[in-house]
């Protein structure tokens, strides 16, 4: 592909990251919620062997750890999916020679 302004060959795609950020945010939030809910329940059951205070602490620690692990894992997957979509959907190009931006 050639630049419409200088007619040189050095043209690259502009990588827009809007879809990647949105996918990462959405999937990270959903994964964090799911992980927190799941591990809070497991922590409460496991902490129940220590009594009523153990149930509370187990649920709290399970929710914190589950939220962090679920958010991190799902956010990473969302970022990868969004980055792949960004690369496919981008229609904007950039000329290295004259720094002209244009759409195809």
Secondary structure, 3 states (H helix, E strand, C coil): CCCCCCCCCCEEECCCCHHHHHHHHHHHHHHHHHHHHHHHHHHHHHHHHHCHHHHHHHHHHHHHHHHHHHHHHHHHHHHHHHHHHHHHHCCEEEECCCCCEEEC
